[in-house]
Amino acid sequence: MADSCLPSARPGADDRPGKRLGAVLIGLAAWTATTVSGQDIERDPINYGAATPRNVVAKLQDRIAKGDTKLAFEPAQGYLQSLLRELDVPESSQVLVFSKTSMQRQRISPRTPRAIYFNDDVMVGFCVSGQVIEISAVDEAIGTTFYTLDQEREEKVVLERQTESCLLCHSSSSNQGIPGHLVRSLYVDREGQPLLASGSFRTDHTSPLPERWGGWYVTGTSGRQKHMGNMISQGPRRPEKLENDKGVNVVDLKGRFPTSLYPTPHSDIVALMVLEHQVGMLNRLARAGMETRMAMHYQSELNKALGQPIDEPSESAQSRIRNVAEAVIPYLLFRDEIELTDRIEGTSSFASDFVSRGRRDSKGRSLRDLDLKTRLFRYPCSYLIDSRAFDSLPREVKSLIYGRLWKILNGQGTGKDDPQLSLEDRTAILEILRETKTDLPDSWKRAT
């Protein structure tokens, strides 16, 4: 489930009457079938629907088909817990959304919220008594792929890839035509229906906390910092005029819905913050990869037509690649991240589970180390630089990203959009990357 860059929207943006609302998050959210450049992703070189996917879900399906593994069915949650184990997705990543804004919206309400689970490679959506489990995966070939798993006991289950159905149900121009994700915050009524007249927000790490998590349950403390989590409109008054005092610093969801229907009783505030960042980063990486592949294909076809060498650089193609590379860098380095004024603390083991997955340098530091006092992470460089999504980028765009990153971290950034990092942060990020990132250019290792 993935996009390029989703800055916070103001109330009312993208909520035009008659427009079908996109998934609050990964409701298998895939956008339109053409990119910002107008190129059809169902044609060469992408061939989105016909392409052979390369992702962790496809590999799991291969193991199931060969009889090497089997998903266990349980009466309460079907295949959910077995699927999470096979995909190495921690239960502690559970976050709960109760707005009716995804594929199985008839199953979703404040009494039966939809659960989302995630790691760096995959996101899983579960509804109580749902017909299917929804899955999206980072894909080395085509950026993001989508699957469903029927919640009926079968001898040999099938993780079914979805293409047209996702593109039709969750189309939007917000990701400039690249299949991806969306996190949205909005006001909802007691049935979980979005109150679109009150507006909505797209959210990521640049969004002020008072705009976040409308339509979501949130467990954890944020001190004096307000947010929209746990808020349900009960009457005719405009919800945007109300204070959400009872929805903040909630550590227990008992009484709001039957928490025993889910693997854990949490919708951890730290998991929500990490997920928001991750969605924006994966979206940008997916767009960078797909646009680069299309630009290089266009370049080779143009050169063929002109009788020039296939690899002769085309200025238009190179410009497209530079543009998507430049869209990655500011978000990667947390430019415009909001400053926290009070400590954030979750209620589950998510924070420790997340941090434990990081590669560490000789000083014990990792890009997954959390701060949660003044900002999300201790070191302002996305942990997803060490992920399948980043590693599978074409070399043409990856080399540009590494080149710009090197200049910024060495205090040589001159772009107007360059993040302003302290010397301490720049030094720490450089040292961590040199010891933990295996595909750095040789120039990074030689230079001091």
C-alpha positions in Angstrom: 0.0 0.0 0.0 2.2 3.2 -1.1 2.4 7.2 -2.3 4.8 10.0 -3.0 4.3 12.9 -0.6 1.1 13.7 1.3 1.3 17.0 3.1 -1.5 17.9 5.6 -4.6 19.0 3.9 -6.9 21.7 5.4 -10.5 21.0 6.2 -12.6 20.4 3.1 -9.7 19.6 0.8 -10.4 16.6 -1.5 -13.8 16.1 0.1 -16.0 17.3 -2.8 -19.6 16.0 -2.8 -20.0 12.9 -4.8 -16.4 12.0 -4.7 -15.9 8.6 -3.1 -13.8 8.9 0.0 -10.4 7.1 -0.1 -9.5 4.6 2.6 -8.5 6.1 5.9 -5.6 3.9 5.5 -4.6 0.9 3.6 -8.1 -0.2 2.6 -6.1 -1.5 -0.3 -5.7 2.1 -1.4 -4.5 2.3 -5.0 -4.9 5.4 -7.0 -5.5 6.2 -10.7 -4.1 4.2 -13.6 -2.0 7.0 -15.0 0.9 8.9 -13.5 1.4 12.6 -13.2 3.3 12.4 -16.5 0.1 10.9 -18.1 1.8 7.6 -18.7 -0.4 4.5 -18.3 0.9 2.1 -15.7 -0.8 -0.8 -17.5 1.6 -0.3 -20.5 5.3 -0.9 -20.9 7.5 -0.8 -18.9 5.3 -1.2 -15.8 2.4 -3.4 -17.0 1.0 -3.2 -13.5 -1.8 -5.8 -13.7 0.2 -8.3 -15.7 3.6 -7.9 -14.0 4.9 -10.7 -11.9 5.0 -9.4 -8.3 8.1 -9.7 -6.2 7.2 -9.2 -2.5 6.8 -11.1 0.8 3.2 -11.9 0.1 4.0 -13.5 -3.2 6.7 -15.5 -1.6 4.3 -16.7 1.2 1.8 -17.8 -1.5 4.6 -19.8 -3.2 5.4 -21.6 0.1 1.7 -22.3 0.7 1.2 -23.7 -2.9 4.3 -26.0 -2.5 3.0 -27.2 0.9 6.0 -25.8 2.8 3.7 -23.9 5.1 0.1 -23.6 6.1 -2.0 -20.9 7.5 -4.0 -21.9 10.6 -7.7 -20.9 10.9 -9.1 -19.8 14.2 -12.8 -19.3 14.9 -12.5 -15.7 16.3 -10.2 -14.0 13.9 -9.9 -16.5 11.0 -6.4 -16.5 9.4 -5.3 -13.2 11.0 -2.9 -14.3 13.7 -1.3 -17.1 11.5 -0.9 -14.6 8.7 0.8 -12.1 10.9 3.2 -14.7 12.1 4.1 -15.8 8.6 4.7 -12.2 7.5 6.6 -11.3 10.6 4.2 -8.5 11.5 4.0 -7.8 15.2 0.6 -7.8 16.9 1.8 -4.8 18.9 1.6 -2.7 15.7 -2.2 -2.8 15.9 -4.0 0.5 15.3 -7.8 0.8 15.2 -9.9 2.9 12.9 -13.7 3.2 13.2 -14.7 5.5 10.4 -16.5 3.8 7.5 -13.9 4.7 4.9 -12.6 1.4 3.5 -13.5 -1.6 1.4 -15.5 -3.4 4.2 -17.1 -0.3 5.6 -20.3 -2.1 6.4 -18.3 -4.0 9.0 -16.8 -0.9 10.6 -18.2 1.2 13.4 -17.1 2.5 16.8 -18.2 -0.8 18.2 -16.3 -2.8 15.6 -13.3 -0.8 14.5 -11.0 -2.0 11.7 -7.6 -3.2 12.8 -4.4 -2.5 10.9 -1.0 -4.2 11.4 2.3 -3.4 9.8 6.0 -3.8 9.4 8.4 -2.2 6.9 7.2 -4.4 4.0 3.6 -5.2 4.5 0.3 -3.8 6.0 -2.7 -6.0 7.0 -6.3 -4.9 7.5 -8.7 -6.9 9.6 -12.5 -6.5 10.2 -14.4 -8.4 12.8 -16.7 -10.8 10.9 -15.1 -9.5 7.7 -15.2 -11.5 4.4 -11.6 -10.9 3.7 -8.3 -9.9 5.2 -6.8 -7.0 3.2 -3.0 -6.9 2.5 -0.6 -4.5 0.8 3.1 -5.2 0.2 6.1 -3.3 -0.9 7.0 -4.7 -4.3 10.4 -4.7 -5.9 8.9 -4.8 -9.4 5.9 -2.4 -9.3 6.1 -0.4 -6.1 3.0 -1.6 -4.2 0.8 -4.7 -4.6 -2.6 -5.5 -3.0 -4.1 -8.8 -1.9 -7.1 -10.3 -0.2 -7.4 -13.5 1.8 -10.9 -15.0 2.1 -11.9 -15.5 5.8 -13.3 -19.0 5.2 -11.6 -22.2 6.3 -9.9 -23.8 3.3 -7.5 -26.8 2.9 -5.1 -24.6 0.9 -5.7 -20.9 1.1 -5.0 -18.4 -1.7 -3.7 -14.9 -1.2 -5.4 -13.4 -4.2 -3.8 -10.4 -5.9 -6.1 -7.5 -6.6 -5.5 -5.0 -9.4 -8.5 -3.4 -11.1 -10.8 -3.6 -8.1 -8.4 -1.6 -6.0 -7.7 0.9 -8.7 -11.4 1.5 -9.2 -12.5 1.6 -5.5 -9.7 3.7 -4.2 -8.7 6.0 -7.1 -7.3 9.4 -6.3 -5.0 12.0 -7.8 -3.3 12.5 -4.5 -0.5 10.0 -5.3 -0.1 11.3 -8.9 -1.2 8.0 -10.4 1.0 5.6 -8.4 -0.6 2.8 -6.4 -0.2 3.8 -2.8 -1.7 4.6 0.7 -3.5 7.3 2.5 -3.8 8.2 6.2 -6.8 10.5 6.8 -8.2 12.2 9.9 -11.9 13.2 9.9 -14.9 13.7 12.1 -17.4 10.9 12.4 -20.8 10.2 14.0 -21.8 7.5 16.4 -22.3 5.0 13.5 -18.8 5.7 12.1 -20.1 7.8 9.1 -17.7 10.6 8.1 -19.0 14.1 8.6 -17.6 15.5 5.4 -19.1 18.9 5.9 -16.7 19.4 8.8 -13.7 18.6 6.6 -10.8 16.2 6.9 -7.0 16.1 7.0 -4.3 14.0 5.4 -1.7 13.3 8.0 2.0 12.5 8.2 4.9 13.6 10.5 4.4 17.2 9.4 0.8 17.4 10.6 0.0 19.3 13.9 -1.3 16.9 16.5 -4.7 18.7 16.8 -5.4 17.5 13.2 -4.5 13.9 13.7 -6.4 10.6 14.3 -10.0 11.7 13.8 -11.9 8.4 13.3 -9.2 6.4 15.1 -8.9 5.0 18.5 -5.8 6.1 20.3 -4.2 4.7 23.4 -1.4 6.5 25.1 -0.5 9.8 26.6 0.5 13.1 24.9 0.4 15.4 27.9 -1.2 18.8 27.1 -1.1 18.1 23.4 -4.6 17.6 22.0 -5.6 15.4 19.1 -8.8 14.1 17.4 -8.5 10.5 18.5 -11.4 8.6 20.3 -13.8 11.4 19.3 -17.4 10.5 18.3 -19.9 13.2 17.4 -23.1 12.5 19.4 -25.4 15.4 18.4 -26.2 18.1 15.8 -23.4 20.5 16.9 -20.5 20.9 14.5 -17.8 18.6 15.9 -14.9 20.9 14.8 -16.2 23.3 17.4 -15.9 20.9 20.3 -13.0 20.2 22.6 -11.8 16.6 22.7 -10.8 16.6 26.3 -12.1 13.1 27.0 -10.4 11.6 23.9 -6.9 12.6 24.9 -4.6 10.6 27.3 -6.7 7.5 27.1 -4.9 4.4 28.1 -7.8 1.9 28.2 -10.4 1.3 25.5 -12.6 -1.0 27.6 -16.3 0.1 27.5 -15.9 1.6 24.1 -16.1 -1.7 22.2 -15.3 -5.4 22.9 -11.5 -5.3 22.9 -11.4 -9.2 23.3 -12.4 -9.4 19.6 -8.8 -8.3 18.6 -5.4 -9.8 19.3 -4.5 -6.8 21.6 -6.6 -4.1 23.4 -4.4 -1.3 22.1 -4.4 1.3 19.3 -1.0 2.6 20.3 -0.2 6.3 19.7 3.4 5.6 18.9 2.4 3.0 16.3 0.1 5.6 14.8 2.9 8.1 14.5 5.3 5.6 13.0 2.6 4.4 10.5 1.9 8.0 9.4 5.6 8.6 8.6 5.9 5.2 6.9 3.0 5.7 4.6 4.4 9.0 3.3 7.9 7.5 2.9 6.7 4.4 1.1 4.5 6.5 -1.2 7.5 8.6 -2.2 9.7 5.7 -2.8 7.1 3.9 -4.9 6.6 6.9 -7.1 10.4 7.4 -7.4 10.9 3.8 -8.6 8.0 3.7 -11.0 8.6 7.1 -12.6 12.3 6.3 -13.0 11.5 3.1 -14.8 9.1 4.8 -17.1 11.5 7.7 -17.8 14.3 5.2 -18.7 11.9 3.3 -21.0 10.8 6.6 -22.6 14.5 7.5 -23.1 15.4 4.2 -24.8 12.3 4.3 -27.1 13.1 7.9 -28.1 16.7 7.0 -28.8 15.6 4.0 -31.0 13.3 6.3 -33.0 16.1 8.8 -33.5 18.6 6.2 -34.4 20.8 7.1 -31.4 22.5 4.8 -28.8 19.9 3.3 -26.5 21.6 4.7 -23.4 22.0 8.3 -24.8 20.8 10.5 -22.0 17.6 12.4 -22.6 17.2 15.7 -20.8 13.4 15.2 -20.3 13.9 11.7 -18.8 16.7 12.9 -16.6 14.6 15.8 -15.4 11.8 13.4 -14.4 14.2 11.3 -12.4 15.7 14.4 -10.7 12.2 15.5 -9.7 11.2 12.3 -8.0 14.6 12.1 -6.3 14.2 15.6 -4.9 10.7 14.7 -3.6 12.3 11.9 -1.5 15.1 13.8 0.3 13.1 16.4 2.4 10.7 13.7 3.7 13.5 11.2 4.3 15.2 13.8 6.5 12.0 14.9 8.3 11.9 18.5 7.0 9.0 20.4 8.5 8.4 17.7 11.2 6.2 19.2 13.9 7.9 19.8 17.3 6.5 17.9 20.3 5.9 19.9 23.4 5.2 17.0 25.8 6.4 13.4 25.9 4.5 10.8 23.9 4.1 7.4 25.5 2.2 4.4 24.2 0.4 1.6 26.0 1.7 -1.5 24.2 5.1 -3.1 23.5 5.2 -1.5 20.0 7.9 1.0 20.8 10.4 -1.6 22.1 9.4 -4.1 19.4 10.0 -1.5 16.7 13.3 -0.4 18.0 14.6 -3.9 18.5 14.4 -4.5 14.7 17.0 -1.9 13.9 20.6 -2.4 12.8 23.0 -0.8 15.2 26.4 0.8 14.7 29.4 0.3 17.0 28.1 3.0 19.3 24.8 1.2 19.7 22.8 3.7 17.6 20.0 2.9 15.1 17.8 5.0 12.9 14.9 3.2 14.5 15.7 4.8 17.9 12.7 6.8 19.1 12.8 10.2 20.8 9.1 11.0 21.5 10.0 14.1 23.6 10.6 16.8 21.0 10.3 14.7 17.8 9.4 11.2 16.6 12.9 9.7 16.1 16.2 10.3 17.8 18.0 10.7 14.5 16.1 12.6 11.7 16.7 10.2 8.9 14.0 7.6 8.0 14.7 4.0 9.0 13.2 3.1 5.6 16.4 4.0 3.9 17.3 0.5 5.0 14.3 -1.3 3.5 13.1 -3.3 0.6 11.4 -0.2 -0.8 14.6 1.8 -0.9 16.9 -1.0 -1.9 14.8 -1.9 -4.9 14.9 1.6 -6.4 16.5 1.8 -9.9 20.2 2.8 -9.6 19.5 6.0 -11.7 17.3 7.5 -9.0 19.1 5.9 -6.0 22.4 7.4 -7.0 20.8 10.9 -7.2 19.3 10.4 -3.7 22.6 9.3 -2.3 24.4 12.2 -3.9 22.0 14.8 -2.5 22.0 13.1 0.9 25.8 13.1 1.0 25.9 16.8 0.4 23.3 17.7 3.0 24.8 15.5 5.7 28.2 17.1 5.0 26.8 20.6 5.3 27.0 21.3 1.6 23.3 21.4 0.8 22.3 24.5 -1.2 18.7 23.6 -2.2 15.9 25.9 -0.9 14.1 22.7 0.3 17.0 21.2 2.0 16.4 20.2 5.7 18.4 22.2 8.2 20.0 19.6 10.4 22.3 20.3 13.4 26.0 19.2 13.1 25.3 16.6 15.8 22.5 15.1 13.9 24.3 15.1 10.5 27.4 13.5 12.1 25.3 10.8 13.8 23.3 9.9 10.7 26.5 9.7 8.6 28.2 7.4 11.1 25.1 5.2 11.5 24.6 4.8 7.7 28.3 4.0 7.1 28.2 1.1 9.5 24.7 -0.2 8.9 23.8 0.5 5.2 25.4 -2.1 2.9 24.9 -0.5 -0.5 26.4 2.9 0.1 28.5 4.4 -2.8 32.2 3.9 -2.4 32.6 7.6 -2.1 30.8 7.5 1.2 33.2 5.0 2.6 36.4 6.7 1.4 35.6 10.3 2.3 35.7 11.7 5.8 
